[in-house]
């Protein structure tokens, strides 16, 4: 995908996705590389199966994490860089370090996010959300929308669970 195409896709996602409702028991967390290590071939594990620093493990235990899942188990870290036509390099986050934390029902996710963001290993944390594009289910009001290749449909597949838009 070209830099223009990548930028258009990112802008579409950022500008057309109002948050509607949360996934009540889930928090997303992006960590620095190597901060959380899974057993080989596993994509969802209990807290006791991961390797992490003592401070991060204590934080995860304190918020009651039940399971930890790789949000994008098939993500290839090589996909974090793309060369633009002008020779510049566009960088994306390494989503192989994006995890879904399953919390107990009724857990205060806002407090959990605050505690997670205090950890040195955490890049960011946020409540997992479901969303829809503005104007759903109508076609966007961009008169050039049909000319935008992969955007020529009203179904967009994003890269995290629970994020397929129609």
C-alpha positions, -999 to +999 in steps of 0.1 A: +000+000+000+014+034-009+021+061+017-010+080+005-031+048+008-018+041+043-024+077+053-060+076+038-067+043+057-054+057+090-074+089+085-105+069+077-102+050+109-094+080+131-120+103+116-149+080+111-150+059+143-170+073+172-169+051+202-202+034+209-199+009+237-171-009+255-163-045+258-170-045+296-143-069+308-114-060+285-085-036+284-060-032+255-023-027+264+006-020+241+040-029+257+075-023+248+091-053+229+099-082+252+080-069+282+055-097+280+066-132+268+041-159+259+049-197+259+056-209+223+026-214+201+002-199+226-020-169+219-042-168+250-029-177+284-036-172+321-015-147+340+007-174+355+019-185+320+035-153+309+069-139+317+071-102+327+089-081+352+079-084+389+064-049+388+043-055+358+031-089+372+021-073+405+002-047+386-016-073+365-024-093+396-037-062+414-063-054+387-074-091+386-063-101+351-079-134+343-064-141+308-039-124+285-044-127+247-024-115+218-046-090+201-030-096+167-014-131+168-006-131+131+010-097+130+045-097+115+069-071+130+084-067+096+051-049+087+060-019+109+079-001+081+071+009+046+091+029+021+073+058+006+077+070-030+099+098-018+122+073-001+110+082+034+100+054+058+066+053+074+066+035+108+037+018+125+036+004+160+047-032+165+013-047+172+028-080+181+031-063+216-006-055+217-025-076+243-061-080+254-064-083+292-096-100+304-107-086+337-134-098+362-169-086+356-175-053+373-139-043+374-132-005+372-115-004+338-106+033+341-086+026+373-070-004+356-059+017+327-044+043+350-024+017+369-012+000+337-001+034+323+021+039+353+042+008+344+075+015+326+069-015+302+035-001+290+034+022+260-003+028+264-035+012+278-071+018+270-105+003+274-114-021+246-142-005+226-167-014+198-173+012+172-191+020+139-183+045+112-203+078+111-234+076+090-236+038+094-250+020+074-250+046+046-220+050+022-197+078+032-205+113+017-172+115-001-181+118-038-148+102-047-153+072-023-159+047-052-125+056-066-106+047-035-098+011-043-099-011-012-122+015+003-148+009-024-169-012-001-186-004+032-170-033+050-136-025+064-116-051+083-094-037+110-067-055+127-080-060+162-107-084+174-142-071+176-134-044+150-150-054+117-171-026+103-200-030+078 
